[in-house]
Structure formats: C-alpha cells, structure tokens
C-alpha cells in the first residue's frame, strides 16, 4: 500500500518566488540592510545554541514511553552540566541576496543508512513544529502533513533533504498509520534571510526579521511534478512529465537556480523550459524510449533547446 498524502496545510508554504524576495512592498515600508540583519540573526542564534540543550540523553537511551520529541531547555541550575547545542549542530552557508547566511541543524536521530533521504523538489510527508527562539510556537502539525520541499522557505527546504525517511508503516484497523520507529528527527535554526526576512506570509503573526526554529519528523517522500502555465486569469497546472527534483539542469542538487529560458520561472515550475512556445511535455521524450529527444543532434535536449529543428 502506498500512503496517500494529506492536503497541504503547512503555514510557511510559498510560491516558487521566495516569500522574502519582496523588497518593494509599496506601503512605505523601508527594508533593512540584509548584511546587518544577518549579523544580528547569527549572533542571536549562536547565543541560543550556546545557552540551550536538547533532551539528547532520552534519545540515547529511550524509555518505553519516550515520544521521540525534541525538547529544548536552558543550560542552568540542575541542567548546568548539559552539552550545549552549539557542540551538536552542523552549519551550512547559503546566500540570500548575495550575502552568506548560516543555518544550523541538529540531527537527533537519523535512522538506518538504508532509509533514503528526499531530494529538493520531491513532496515530503512530515510532522513539524515552527517556533521563535523564545520557544513560542507559531505553527505545528502532529499529524502527517505534505508539501513540496521547494514550496517552503529556503533554509527549511535545504534542511529537510538531510533527514532520512521511515522504512515503512503499518495500517491500523481504523485506517490510521503507525510508522516504523526509524524515521529521521531533527531541528533547524534559521536566520530570517533564509526564512521570511521582511515579508512574512499574509495572515500570520510572524514578525519581520525573525530567526526561526523548525522541528521535523521525516516520514515519507514522493516525486512531484508541479509545472504551471501562466495566464492572464492565473496559473494553470501543467505537469511536463519530469519530476521536479530531476529538473536540476546544472546538477548542483538545487532545481531553484535552473531557469533555461531566463524568464524568471525555474524549470521545475515552467511548463515551457526553453521558452520556444512548445510545452516541455511535447518535447521531452516524444518517441517514448526514456531518453530526452534531441532533434537537431546538437547535444542539447529539445526541451532545453529553443532552436531544436534540423535546418
């Protein structure tokens, strides 16, 4: 049995344009300097990591009733000798508006190496919690929730692909799912530049320039094909037959920076990747041999070649 994904309800889901790319909101708002905010965010996150720990001892020796939930607490009093998070996280640098931003992530449990990890562009099924550094939760789901790993803020998407999925699940008689207890569990600490920066999602109470924490259980992932056609009346779904994670033309593991026709729409979201007026689905593999077609033999597949006809 293959699990059917629930309808996405994830609060931080964005369009393919990052939610934080709007530096001209037209309402008199004056955006702060990116480098200045990054320095403040990183200092705040590092201080948090130096002064907090997680329940690593419970993960190392779980009791029969342990719920495998990450819990953060302050290093003080009875907890004065705990190992700080700063000694247990891994850091990764990602550019936002040409300014390097560091995010820090914690793997509380990775699961067996035989369990696969998703790739950017695949649809993930997770349980999650989003909070501020002070511990206040702004969004969470304790039930399975699905969304595209490219449909969330950059830092969170980059973190999700570091967690291994569960090896499987059992279906209970009441239709609910019991996951094999070997899925990846972790948390990521994001500067605002890799979250929402100056433009939190409409309708939320997330303040501008907020560093955020996301905890996640990685349960399962599937391929996703999410191309669209833009029309005057709105976007129309038009899958092109190429899973989004495979539209990584430059092979760097990130489909977000691949835009063959330079129209501002990355290939994984663009129904006509080369902008020649012919939809990708009618150029990719017309003869059905599993190999992208190359009509003019120039080594560039037709769906990426606006001049693909033999003269």
C-alpha positions in Angstrom: 0.0 0.0 0.0 1.3 3.5 -0.8 0.2 6.2 1.6 -2.0 8.9 0.1 -0.8 12.4 1.1 -3.0 14.7 3.0 -3.9 18.1 1.6 -1.0 20.5 2.4 -1.8 22.9 5.2 1.8 24.0 6.0 1.8 27.6 7.0 5.1 28.5 5.6 4.4 27.2 2.1 5.4 29.8 -0.5 5.0 30.2 -4.3 8.1 29.4 -6.4 9.1 33.0 -5.8 10.6 33.1 -2.3 8.2 34.8 0.2 11.1 37.0 1.2 12.0 38.5 -2.2 9.7 41.5 -2.0 11.9 44.5 -1.2 9.4 47.0 -2.6 6.1 46.5 -0.8 4.7 49.8 -2.0 3.3 50.7 1.5 6.1 53.0 2.7 7.9 50.1 4.4 11.7 50.7 4.4 13.6 47.4 4.3 16.6 46.9 6.5 20.1 46.1 5.2 20.5 42.4 4.6 24.0 42.1 5.9 23.1 44.0 9.0 20.2 41.7 9.8 22.2 38.6 9.0 24.9 39.6 11.6 22.2 40.2 14.2 20.4 37.0 13.5 23.6 34.9 13.6 24.6 36.4 16.9 21.2 35.7 18.4 21.1 32.1 17.1 24.6 31.4 18.3 23.8 32.7 21.7 20.7 30.4 21.8 22.8 27.4 20.8 25.4 28.2 23.4 22.9 28.5 26.2 20.4 25.7 25.4 20.5 22.0 25.1 18.1 19.3 23.9 17.0 16.0 25.5 19.8 14.1 23.9 20.1 11.7 26.8 16.5 10.5 26.2 17.3 9.9 22.5 20.5 8.0 23.5 18.6 5.7 26.0 14.9 6.0 25.2 12.4 4.7 27.7 9.5 2.5 26.7 7.2 5.5 26.8 9.5 8.1 25.2 7.7 10.1 22.5 10.8 10.9 20.4 10.1 14.6 20.5 12.9 17.1 20.7 12.7 19.3 23.8 14.9 22.4 24.2 15.8 23.9 27.6 18.2 26.4 29.1 21.5 25.4 30.5 21.2 26.5 34.1 20.6 25.1 37.6 20.2 21.4 37.5 21.0 21.5 33.8 24.2 23.4 34.2 26.3 20.5 33.0 24.4 19.7 29.9 26.1 19.7 26.5 25.1 22.9 24.6 23.5 22.7 21.2 26.4 24.6 19.6 28.5 21.5 20.1 25.9 19.2 18.5 24.7 21.2 15.4 26.1 21.3 11.9 26.2 24.6 10.0 25.6 25.3 6.3 26.1 28.5 4.4 23.5 29.7 1.8 23.5 33.0 0.0 20.5 35.3 0.3 20.7 38.4 -1.9 24.5 37.8 -2.3 25.0 37.8 1.5 26.2 34.5 3.0 23.8 33.2 5.7 24.5 30.3 8.0 21.8 28.0 9.2 22.4 25.4 11.9 20.8 22.0 12.1 20.5 19.2 14.6 20.0 15.6 13.8 18.5 14.0 16.9 18.0 10.7 15.1 19.0 9.9 11.6 17.7 6.3 11.2 19.4 3.5 9.3 21.6 4.3 6.3 19.3 2.1 4.2 16.5 4.6 4.7 16.6 7.1 1.9 16.6 10.9 2.0 14.4 13.1 -0.1 15.8 15.5 -2.8 14.8 19.1 -3.3 11.8 19.1 -5.5 10.1 16.0 -4.0 7.0 16.1 -1.9 7.7 15.3 1.7 5.4 13.9 4.4 6.3 15.2 7.9 5.2 16.2 11.3 6.6 19.6 12.2 6.7 22.5 14.7 7.7 26.1 13.9 8.7 28.4 16.8 10.6 31.5 17.6 13.9 31.4 19.6 11.9 32.2 22.8 10.0 28.9 22.4 6.7 30.4 21.3 5.1 28.1 18.7 3.6 29.8 15.7 2.6 26.7 13.7 2.6 22.9 14.2 1.1 19.7 13.0 1.2 16.4 15.0 -0.4 14.6 12.1 1.1 13.7 8.7 1.3 16.9 6.5 2.6 17.0 3.0 4.1 19.8 0.9 6.8 20.3 -1.7 10.3 20.7 -0.4 10.6 23.6 -2.8 7.4 25.2 -1.5 8.8 26.3 1.8 11.4 28.9 2.9 14.8 28.2 1.5 16.5 27.2 4.8 13.8 24.7 5.8 13.8 23.1 2.4 17.5 22.7 2.5 17.3 21.1 5.9 14.5 18.6 5.0 16.7 16.8 2.5 19.2 16.0 5.3 16.7 13.7 7.1 16.1 10.1 6.3 12.6 8.8 5.9 10.9 5.9 7.7 11.4 2.4 6.4 7.7 1.9 6.2 4.5 1.8 8.1 1.6 -0.4 9.2 -2.1 0.4 8.6 -4.2 0.0 11.7 -7.7 -1.4 11.5 -9.2 2.1 12.0 -7.3 3.3 8.9 -4.7 5.2 10.8 -1.0 4.8 10.2 1.7 3.5 12.5 5.1 4.4 11.2 8.2 2.2 11.7 10.1 4.0 14.5 13.2 4.7 12.5 12.5 8.0 10.7 14.8 10.9 10.9 14.2 13.5 13.6 15.8 16.9 13.7 15.6 20.7 14.0 16.9 23.6 12.1 17.8 27.2 13.3 17.2 29.7 10.6 18.3 33.4 10.2 15.4 35.5 8.9 17.1 35.8 5.5 16.6 32.0 4.9 13.1 32.3 6.3 10.8 35.3 5.7 13.1 38.2 6.2 10.9 41.4 5.7 7.8 39.6 4.2 6.1 37.1 6.5 3.1 35.3 4.9 -0.1 37.4 4.9 -2.4 36.5 7.7 0.3 35.2 10.0 1.6 37.0 13.1 5.3 36.2 12.4 7.3 39.5 12.9 9.6 40.7 10.2 13.3 39.7 10.6 12.5 36.8 12.8 15.0 33.9 13.3 13.0 30.7 13.4 13.3 27.1 14.6 11.6 24.2 12.8 11.5 20.7 14.3 10.6 17.9 11.9 9.9 14.1 11.7 10.7 12.9 8.1 8.1 10.2 7.4 8.0 9.7 3.6 8.5 11.4 0.3 7.2 11.0 -3.3 8.0 12.5 -6.7 6.2 15.7 -7.6 5.7 17.4 -11.0 4.4 20.9 -10.4 4.9 22.9 -13.6 2.4 25.6 -14.5 1.3 27.8 -17.4 0.9 31.5 -16.6 -2.2 33.1 -18.0 -3.9 36.4 -17.6 -6.5 34.8 -15.3 -4.0 32.9 -13.2 -1.7 29.9 -13.1 -2.9 26.6 -14.6 -1.3 23.3 -13.5 0.5 21.7 -16.5 2.8 18.8 -15.4 5.5 18.2 -18.0 6.3 14.6 -17.1 9.7 15.4 -15.5 9.7 15.2 -11.7 10.7 18.5 -10.1 13.8 17.1 -8.4 15.0 16.0 -11.9 14.8 19.5 -13.3 18.2 20.3 -11.8 20.0 21.0 -15.1 23.3 22.1 -13.6 23.4 19.1 -11.3 24.1 21.1 -8.1 21.2 19.5 -6.2 19.1 22.6 -6.3 16.4 23.0 -9.0 15.6 26.5 -7.8 18.5 28.0 -9.7 17.8 26.4 -13.1 15.9 28.7 -15.5 16.9 27.8 -19.1 14.8 30.5 -20.8 15.7 33.1 -18.1 12.0 34.1 -17.8 12.2 34.3 -14.0 10.4 31.0 -13.6 12.6 28.0 -12.7 12.3 24.9 -14.9 10.6 22.8 -12.2 7.7 25.3 -12.3 7.9 26.2 -16.0 5.8 24.2 -18.5 7.9 25.5 -21.3 11.5 25.3 -20.1 13.2 26.7 -23.2 10.6 29.3 -24.0 10.2 28.2 -27.6 6.4 28.1 -27.4 6.3 24.3 -27.3 5.4 22.8 -24.0 8.1 20.6 -22.4 5.8 17.6 -22.3 5.7 17.6 -26.2 9.5 17.9 -26.5 10.9 15.8 -23.7 10.5 12.2 -24.9 8.1 12.0 -27.8 9.4 8.7 -29.0 9.0 7.1 -25.6 12.4 5.5 -25.4 13.1 7.0 -22.0 15.8 9.3 -23.4 15.2 13.1 -23.9 14.8 13.8 -27.6 17.5 15.8 -29.5 16.1 16.5 -32.9 19.0 18.5 -34.3 21.7 16.4 -32.7 23.5 19.2 -31.1 23.7 17.5 -27.7 21.1 19.8 -26.1 17.7 18.0 -25.5 14.8 19.6 -27.4 13.0 20.7 -24.2 16.0 22.8 -23.3 16.9 23.9 -26.8 14.8 26.7 -28.4 16.4 26.0 -31.7 15.8 22.3 -31.9 14.8 21.8 -35.6 17.1 20.4 -38.2 17.7 23.1 -40.8 
